[in-house]
Amino acid sequence: MSDLASRRAFLMAASVGGAALAGEAMAQAAAQTGGQSVSQEVAGPGPVVTPRHKIKFAVIGLDHYHIMSMTAAVKRGGGECAYVYAYGGDEKQLADFRKQHGDAPVASSIDQILNDKSIQLVAAAPIPDQRVPLGLKVMAAGKDYLSDKPGIITLEQLAQVRAAVKKTGRKYAIMYSERLEVPSAIKAGELVQAGAIGKVVQTVNLAPHRIGTGRPDWFWDKARYGGILTDIGSHQADQFLFYTGSKTAKVVASQTGNVNNTSHPKFEDFGDMTAVGDGGTGYVRVDWFTPDGLGVWGDGRLFILGTEGYIELRKYIDPTGRPGANHLLIVDRKQARYIDCNQVALPFGPQFVNDIVERTSTAQDQDQALLAAELVLTAQKTATKPVLG
């Protein structure tokens, strides 16, 4: 469709103000220019995983708000939050948590949780550099561990985690929520696995974030959070491996730098990386440049290129006008479709609780989770400064 036709369709829709007339206007403009109208669909829940077990779990570390959705996921799967512990006894963190998740007992110490044999899982979101030391203690105590991302911030920590997994037989899971807890990402996985776009060739992830206000001191210190690729990029490395089906992969090139926050010299606000795997290639760009004019924290986008089509996700917002989040566009050999994915069920919680009890790996493959961490840690370590022209 030409720019003129698109503009005409927009003006027609705006003048009448109805969604049905907007669709009619776009269809007319497409027909006038020989274009093809896009099928509109609302995806159903899809496969719904029923919790089969009940477990008791504890929450340690409330420094990142991701802990709220992590806790919700485990509870959806059949978990009962038996204890919560905030580093330093932070009263505000505890009050915020209990407001969302009820009056879970506040543990007096981490040891109280580790020594309680009824606790099977610890979910944790302390400051990133504290996540591996905590996880190693949890696994040594015979419990599984679910860390917020980044679950690991150095290659030395990665080696410790791999050794602990082998020694203890416990899980060191990492909540890569941009795939595991996003309905459109779940739907994309279903389409890819069904062969809807043929063999996946490449993924492209764009993951802008907004700095906002009131960030804690550790947020600005690379030594505490691991660097921008280690932190944000871990989500994207996970998606690259999952959608391409890669079991092995390596980093080809990477850049990181501080472009616009020089008052915080230990901070990084831009990074990108390219990786190749045995199932395809992947490009990742992450940044802290979301403008104030956007209605959400970031316009996260994923492009999946296949041999017979492609998929685009607008995960959190469509700036061009569609309301809400979880927008999926797919083009195959027959047609172009738009799919509203908001009703798609999130399987991670029930799958993960089932995995804990049954010692399976449906919710997350341990090797893949740690390979995603290895990719971003390697990319971070070998990154060059951004080329800005």
N, C-alpha and C positions, 0 to 999 in steps of 0.2 A: 504494500500500500504506500502511495506517495505521501510526502509530508502534507501536501495540500488536502488530500483526501482524508488523512488522519485528523487534520485540523477541522475540516468540515464536519466529520463525524462527532468530534468533541463538542463543537458549538451547537450542533443539533441536539445532542444529549443534554447539554447544559441549559438550553432554552426551554426544554420541556421537563427536565428534572426527574425523569423516571428511569429506573434501571432497565425496564423492558424496552423503552424507546431508545435508550442508549445502545442496547444490543442491536436493535433494528437498524439504527443509524450506522453502526460499525459494519454490519452485514451489507448494507447498501453501498457503503464506500468501498468495501472489499470487492463487491461485484462489479462496480464501475471501473475498477482498476485491474480486473482479472485476478484479484487476490482470493485467498481461501479463508473462509470464516473458521474460527477456532471453537471446537466443541467445548462446552462447559460442563463439568462434572463435580459432584461432591462425593468424595470417597467415604465409604462406610468404615466401621471400626477395623475391619480386616480380622485376621486371626487373633482371637482373644485368649490369652494364657490365664488359666484358672489357678490360683494359688493352691498348692497341695499340702503345704506344711505351715506350721507355726514355729517361729524362733524368737528368742529374746536377743536384742542387740543393744549396744550402748553407743552414745555419740560423744566423741572427745574432740575438742577444738572447734570453736565457732567463729574463727577469724575471717572466714569468707562466707558470704551469704549463700553460696551454693549448698551449704549444709542443709538448708531448709528443703530444697527439692530432693537432695539425696535421702534425707530422712523420710520424706513423703513416698519416694519410690520403694524403699524397703518396707514401709508400712503397707503399701498397696500389695506387696508380695506376701504378706502374712507375718511381718515382723512387729514385735512389741518393743517399744523403746523403754528399756528397764532403767537406764541411767543416762544422765547428761553431765559432762564435765567441761568447764571453760578454763582455759589456761589463765592463771592469775585470778581466778574467781570473778571474772568480769561480769558485774551485775546487769549491765545493759544487754550484753550478749545473751545472758541467761533469760532475762525477761522477754527479749524478742523471740527466742526459741520457744519458750513455754507458752507464749501467746499463740503461736502457730500450732504447736504440737502437744499442748496439754501439760499438766503438772508432773512431768517425768521427774523422778527423784534426782536430786543433785548429788553426785558422788563427792565424797570428801577428798579423794585422791585418784590418780590413775591406777594405782595398785589395787584399790578397792574393786575396780572393774576387772583388772587382769586376773585377780584371784577368785573371781566369781565364776565357778564352773558352769553355771547355767547360761552364761553369755556366750553365744556362738560367733558373733560378728561385732566388729567395731567399725563405725563409719566416722570419718575424720576430715576436718577442714581447718587445721591450724595454719600458721604461717608456713609457706611452702618448704622452707629449709628444715622444718620440724617434722615433716610428714614421714620420711623414711625412718628416722630414729624411732618414732612412735610405732610405725608399722612393724619394724623388726621385733620390738617388745611384744606387740600383740600376737605375732605369729609364733614367737617362742613360747607364749602362754597357751598355745593350742587353739587360737581363734583365727578366723578369717578377717581380712582387712579390706575396707573400701575407702580409698583415698580420693579426695577432690583432685582435680588436675591443677597444676602439674603434680603428678604423684612422685616424681623423682627429679632432682635438679642438677645432678652431676653424674658423669659416667662412673665415678667411683661408687656412688650410691646405687646405681643400676647393678653393678657387679655384686654388691651386698644383697640386694633384693633377689637377684637370680639364685644366689647361693642359699638364701633363706627359704625360697620356694622349694628348692630341691631337697633341703635338709628337713624341713618341717612338714611338707606336703600341704601347707595352708595356701589360701588364695591371697595374692596381692592384687586386688582389682583397682582399677582407676576409672572414675566416673567421667568419661568423655561425653558430657551431656549434650553437646551440639549434634551428636548422632543418636545417642541412646535415649534422649528425652525430648526429641523434637519430632512431632508427628509427620511432618513432610519428609524428614530424613528416613523415618521408618518406611513410609510409602515408597520412597525412591529405592530403598533396598529390596522391597518386594518386587518392584518392576524390573530391577536389574536381574535379580535371581530368576525371574520368570522369562528372561531373554527378550524383554520388550524392546531393547535398543541394540540387540546383538551382543557381540563381545565388547566389553569396555576397553577403551584404548587409553583414555586420559581423564583425570579429574583436575579441575581448577577450583580452588577455594579462595574466596575473598572474605576476610574477617576483620572488618573495621570495628573499633570499640571507642567509647567515649570515656575520657578521664573523669569528668564530673568534678565534684567538690568533696572535701572532707576525707581524702585518702590518707590512710595511716602512713607512718614513716617508712615501714618496710616495703610499701608499694613502690617506692622510688629507688630502692636499693637492689641492684641486679644480683648481689650476693645472697639476698634473702629469697627472691622469687625466681632466679635462674636465667633471666633474660627473656626477651619477647618471644622468640621462637620456642624456647623451652616451655613457656607459660601458655600463651594463646595458641601457638602453633601445634601443640600436642593434640588438640581437637582435630585439626586438619590432617595431621599425619595419620591419625586413627581412621579418618574417613577415606583417605587415599588407599590405605591397605585394605579396608573393608570392601569398598566398591570395585576395586580392581582385582580383588581376590589374591593379592600378593602375599606370599609366605616369606619371601626374602626381598630385601630392598636396600638401596644405598643412596646417599646424598650426592648429587652432582655439583651443585653450587648453592651458595647462600650468602645473604647480606643482612646485617643488622646495624642500627645506628640511632643516634639521638638527633633528630632533625629540627624539632621545634620546642624542646623543653630543656634548653641549655642551663636553666637555673637549677636543674636537678641532674648533675653530671653523671650519676650512677644509673640513670634511667635510659631505657630504649623505647622509642615510639614508632619505629618502622622496622620491618623485617620481611624477607621473602626467601623461598628455597625451592629448589627443584629436586625431585627424587625419581628414581627409576626402580621398578620392581619386576618380579617375574610374571606379573599380571598386567602391567601397564605403567604409565608415567603419571606424575603428579606435580602440580605447581601450587604453591601456597603463598599468599600475601596477607600479612597481618599488620595492623597499625592502631594508633590511638588518635585518629584524626576525624572521628565522627563529628560533623558540624552540629551546632545547636539547633539548626532548622529541622533536623530529623526528629520524628516523634518517638523513636526508640533509641536504645543504646548503640545499635549498629545494624547496618543493612547487610547482614550475612548472606552470602550467595554461594551456591555450589553448582558447578557445571559438570555433568558427566557425559563424556563423548563416547558413543558406541559405534560399531561398524554399520548399524542399521538405524541409527537415530540418536537423539540426544535428549537430556533432561536438564532443566534449570530449576533450582530452588531459590525462592525469595523467602527465607526462613522466618523473618521477624517483621517485615513490613514490605508493602509495595508502594513506593513513593509516587507511582503514577496513578493511584486512585483506588485500587481494590482494598476494601477494609480488612483489618485484622492481619493475621500472620499465616504461615504454612501454605504458601502458594507454590504449586508445582506446575511447570510447563513441560510437556513432552511432545516431541515430534518424531514420528516413525515413518515407515514407508507408505502409510495409508493416509495419515491425517495429523493435524496439530490439535492438541488437547490442553485445556487448563483444568487442573484438579485442585479443589479446595480440600485440604488434608486435615482440617481441624478436628474431625471426629475420629481420626485414626487412633487406635489404642496403643498405649505404650507398654511393651512387653517386658522391659528390663527387670522391674521389681519382682514380679512373680517368677520369672526365669532365674533370677539371681538367688532368691531364697530357695527355690528348688535345687539349684546347683549346690548350695551350701549343705543341704541335707543329703542329697543323693550323690555328691562328689562328681558332678558332671560339669561341663563347660559350655552350656548353651547360651547363657547371657553374654559371656565374654570369654574369648580364647586367651588364655594366659600369655602364650608366646606372642600373639599379635599385639596385646596390650603393651607388653614390654618392648616389642620392636618399634612401636610408635614412639615410645619414649626415647629409645636409642637413636632414632632418626633425628628428632629435634635436638637432642643433646649433642649429637655429632655436628649437625648443621650450626648450632650455636657456637660450638668450639672452633669451627673452621670458617666462620663467617668473615667476609670482608666488609669494608665500609660501603655504604650505599653510593652508587654512582648517580649523581644528581644533575649531571650536565655541566 
